[in-house]
Amino acid sequence: MTADRRVIATMAFAAGAVVANNYYAQPLEETLAAAFHVSAGAIGVLITVFQLGYAVGLATLVPLGDLLERRRLLITLLVCCVLGLVAMAAAPTLGVLLAAAVLIGLTSVAVQVIVPFAAQLAGEGKQGQVVGTVMSGLLIGILLSRTVSGVLAGLVGWRWVFGTAAVVTAGAAVLLWRELPVHQPTVRMRYPALLGSVFRLIADEPALRYRMAYGALDMGMFSIFWATAGFLLARAPYRWNEIEIGLFALLGVAGALAARFAGKLADRGHARWSTLGFLVLGALSWLPIALGVSGTVVGVMALAVGVVVLDLGVQGLHITNQSVIYRLRPEARSRITTAYMTAYFLGGTVGSALATLVYSTHGWIGVCWLGAAFPAVGCVLFAVEHLTTRGSRTATGQPVPAAR
């Protein structure tokens, strides 16, 4: 129905607008370091704080989507996120900037209330496609965040980046309030019991455990690149400015294009082998990325190819994972999201922290070895899963014969 499409489109836009708030700072690493007279390592902490706040929000706030009315919960989170963005735009010191980053990361988990909500609204057998559509919006938001951040910072200053984000997030809140249906809670229990039930879901669902591991490795690989790419591109031999770095991030459109495709593959029962395919893409991407260290024309082209392949692998695996886990327990999708996405962003936090450390000690080539190690571990995990759970619901999320 047309109304359904409009609602899903609204959710896709809102997901992109909100998740972007966690990524605006990434192309501005050198700019923020200069503005606050701190080291690159201190700004690396800022990037990590965004993800850590997000992980805490996933663990503590997203489960409320099964306990509270979802539309009201979303608006509350977004209002708090707007306040954090305003504080960041006006931050006089690095301490205030870090505190605002925590609040933004914590409340941007509204995105992870939107995604299972979209799966709930989807018809049977279309969850993968609908989740893929919403995730396309989310991925485009991540993509445009870096470009918008670089361009705005280059033209009018970095504070305008977060001020503009506050306005966009407020607009998304208004649209969601107008378009989303009221969705009553699916469970009745106390908050501590709700959180405890997340651990029971993890214990009861082997598919969820495997997908949590794949997700952590996936986001870790993604974060390893983007947590350090700003340093590579801002320094010799590149010496690119904020606008050039932001425009370079447009290459990530490949990940957004992969989202709907990966969702359709999962709906058709190909989740097992698409998992391996996306892991292999992620691993192979680091070879051309490593060649980018030269800064020559060939090096720039190799880096661009590597980023495209990396985003295809990372986002394709992420959508595949979500398509599998949302088939497991329809009444517990917010808690399943909590389990999966907490692991996902903890993986990202670890990846960012390790990447910053490795970059300072072993340079870009060291970062590339680290990045390739994450999907390589994923391939080993896939082999273990395939050999030990063949024909079960673990790989597919459904109690049917092994996925094709």
C-alpha positions, 0 to 999 in steps of 0.5 A: 500500500502507498501509506505503507511505503510512505511510512517505510520511506519516512523510517529510512530517512529518519534512520539516516538522519539520526545515525549520521550524528555518530559520524560527523566528527570522523572527517574532522579529526585534524580540524578538531585537534587543532581547534582544541589544541590536543593530539590526534590521540585525544580526538581518537578518544572522541571517535571511540566515545561516540561508539561506546555511548552507542553501545551503552544505549543499545544495552540499556535503552533499545530493549525498552522498544518491547516494553514501551510504546515505540513512537513515544520512546523514539521521540524522547530519544531524539529530543535528547539527541538534539540537546546533545548536538546543540551542546556539541556545536557550542562546546567551549572545551574538549571535556564538554565536547566529550560529554556531548558525544556520550549523550549523542551516542547514547540517544542515537540508538533510536535508529535501533528502535526504528529498524525492528519497528520496520520489520514488525510492520513488514509483511511475512517473507518481506522482512529482509527487503523492508529492513534492507530499505530502511538500512539503505537510508541508514547507510546513505546517512552514514555516507552523506554525514562525512561528505556534509561534515567535510563540506560544511566545515570547510565552508563555514566551520566545524560548529555549523556541522553539529548545529545543522545536525540538530535541526535535521534530527529535530525534523526527523522527530516531527516526521516520525511523530506524524507518520508512525502508527502507535505500537503497543508493547509486546511484553509486560515485565519489569525493566530488570527482567527485561534486560535479563531476558536478553541474556536468555535469548542469547543462550537459547538462540545459536543463530543469534550468537553466531550473528553477534560474532559476525557483526562484531567482526564486521563493525570492527573492520569498518571502524578500523578503516574510518577511524584512521582514514582521516589521518591518512588523507589529511597528512603527507603525501595526500594533504587533503582538506576537509572538503576533499576528505568528505567527498572521498567518503561518497565512495561508500554509496556502494554499501547503501546499494548492497543493502536491498540486494543482501536483504533479498538474498536472505529472503530467498534463503541464501543467508549462509553463503552470502555470509561467506561471500561478504566476509571474503569481499571484506578481507580482499578489500584491504589489499588495494586499501594498503596500496593507497599509502603511496598517495600516487594516482595509482594509489588513490585509485587503489584506495578508492576501489578498496573502499568500495569493496570494503563497504559492499562486504561490510554492509552486505554482511550486516543486512544478512545478519539482521535478516536472519535474527529478525526471523527468530522471535517476532515478539522480542525484536527489540531485545534481539536488536539489543543483543546483536547491535551491542556486540556490533558496536562493541566490535566497532569500539574495539576496532577503533581503539586498536586502529588508533594504537596500531596507526601510531606505532605501525602506520597505515600498513599495520592498520591494513593487516589489522583490518584484514585479520577481522574478516579472516577470523570471520571466515574461520568462524563460518567454517566452524558454524558450517561444519557443526550446525549444517542443516540446523536453524543456526545459519538461516534463522529458520528451522528448515534445511540448510540455506542454499 
